[in-house]
Amino acid sequence: MTTNTTADAATANTATDTAGAKGYAPEHTPRLNMAKLAPEVYKAMVRLDAAARQGVDPTLLELVKIRASQINHCAFCLDMHSKDALAGGESVERIIQLSAWEESRHFYTPKEIAAIELTEAVTVLTDGFVPDEVYEKAAAHFDETELAQLIAAITVINAWNRFGVTTRTTPGHYTPGQFKH
């Protein structure tokens, strides 16, 4: 998650002016800047994110981050991770189908499906605990270290989503590769 700087705000205003000219709704204003106002928390999240990414396939990681962000309605993270996935060679089709993956399983490998199912179970804990069958399916596709890293990555994107949604971080201005989380 990143936040708007003064230069970003100028770009945002230009984008808003352009969007307004196209008849789009105006861009919302972020509520606050986590990196500036809670810098130690932000830096710790960046470090935690980097640690959680270790050993997780980058393509799989972006799918997990996109799916959690869809569930959590984090527009900023959806923008970021969709752009990073596309820049990394992911297809538009697989990104679009991700929100309906259960009906379009043929776009994903069994390992990716296991990771997506685990992402949903970890993200939506209000539905109950992570079901044994979901965990066991993931454990069949990932060794223990990979599974631990995947769980960490899912947990971290959920935390970033909560920062993004709560602070109303504005989507649309992210450049692929600008920031890794």
Salt bridges, closest charged atoms under 4 A:
GLU27 OE2 - HIS173 NE2 2.66
GLU40 OE2 - LYS43 NZ 3.43
ASP49 OD2 - ARG53 NH1 2.41
ASP49 OD1 - LYS65 NZ 3.51
GLU62 OE1 - HIS81 ND1 2.91
ASP79 OD1 - LYS83 NZ 3.03
GLU90 OE2 - ARG94 NE 2.52
GLU112 OE2 - ARG94 NH2 2.80
GLU117 OE2 - ARG105 NH2 3.51
GLU117 OE1 - LYS137 NZ 2.94
GLU120 OE2 - ARG67 NE 2.73
